[in-house]
Amino acid sequence: MSFYVTTPIYYVNAAPHLGHAYTTIAADVMARHMRQRGEDVFFLTGTDEHGEPVAQAAEREGVTPQELADRNAERFQALMPRLEASNDFFIRTSDPRHEKRVQEVLTAVYEAGHVYKGVYEGWYCPRCADFKTEAEAGPDHTCPIHGIPLDWEREENWFFRLSTFQEPLEKLLAEDSDFVQPRERRNEARAFVAQGLQDISLTRARLRWGIPVPWDEGQVFYVWFDALLNYYTALAFARDGHDATPEFWPASYHLIGKDILKFHTIFWPAMLMAAGIELPEHVFVHGFLLGGDGRKMSKSLGNVLDPFQVIDELGTDALRFYLLRDVAFGEDGATSMDAVRSRYETELANELGNLASRTTNMVRRYRDGQVPEVELDAALAADFAGLSGRVGELVGRASLTAALEEIWQRVRRLNRYVEEQAPWQLAKDPERAADLDRALASLAEGVRVVGLHLLAYMPSAMSRLLEAMGERGQELRDFGAGGGGGSVQQLEPLFPKR
Ligand SMILES: [Zn+2]
């Protein structure tokens, strides 16, 4: 089985911030989890480099757009290892191989009769690189996202017959469909289609920084179509020497923020239908991370959570854990540095970190570091039953917070188990050696299983834990399904107190 997950490609003019980190981490958790399940995984991220804002910024700085894009793309490439993202490729839309493929796909759309010449007039946000309908525009024709005044633009360009796809899109977004998740977002897309679809502008006449339209050299493709196609084009050249499209297309999951819903749930599938390309399986739309005051993050409000501050202070694992733990993935939620510190102390250091050090210490102290090979505690086994299936099912539909909660319930169960069994008491009574064996073996097994399931969320700390616990593989498995026994090494604190 193959699994292909993508993040949006990030606009190269922006500075990397929490929103970029969020989607990237979520996609990475899915990719890592699927690899642990033995799936053939492809995880794609990258940068969106064309369009007016890049051309304008380059002009201001007196460099070419390509030079600006090269410089800014590096900041996003550097972000990936800091987040411990395991992306298989990083696409840049100024890559000539992408450009060639975009021209091929859109020429097919043109030749199929879905493109015609017309005049476009409308309210346009240069930062979104998008026209806004009257309904979408903010007060006094401002951009609802950027708050800046919209420009009234008029130009002759090529149009895509989006209206042709009214019915196919209604079907795609129908009540029983899981193409768009969660359901509220699907309903939003449906409502947009229900208004009646207007044809949309596919090209730009005024702009030079874009991919040339093969049948009209005076125009370039609208940056959004060039960008959306990255999900498809990348597979053709991401793996040296062969075209991986047959292995990985259609994509399993596109993860996106709700601000780009219209492009991904309406324009994108319509474009693929027009080109005769199979549709992706799912688009998962996550919410917005808000400031601690529940308002949109902004520098002027001083409520911005800086992912790099979290990484510097508490580590990448803490950032990854926090973002998928504190805000239900798919919903909006408040975030703050105080909340990060609090989760770190109470859950990572006290619950998981202490459990790990107590377990390794007790096996070392009472059994010379050898996990006893005995039958495991049946009651504990019952509380772990079906964990890997349940977590797999949840991660498989991008319910990353719910999956994490399933795992965390077992972390708490193991802490209760330590208190119930009180191995330090059992160790005082030689007649209870068998009970102590069973308690330590069960605890060690529980910690291994929890570590395996948390590995996708916190790759560094959990690798250290699994190594200390003598767990050799990374395959997900259920409690009691491992070989048992084995030796345990000393473990430095996983989440040291700050
Ligand atoms: Zn805007």
Residues whose N, C-alpha, C, O or C-beta is under 5 A from the ligand:
A	BS01	ZN	C125 R127 C128 C143 I145 H146
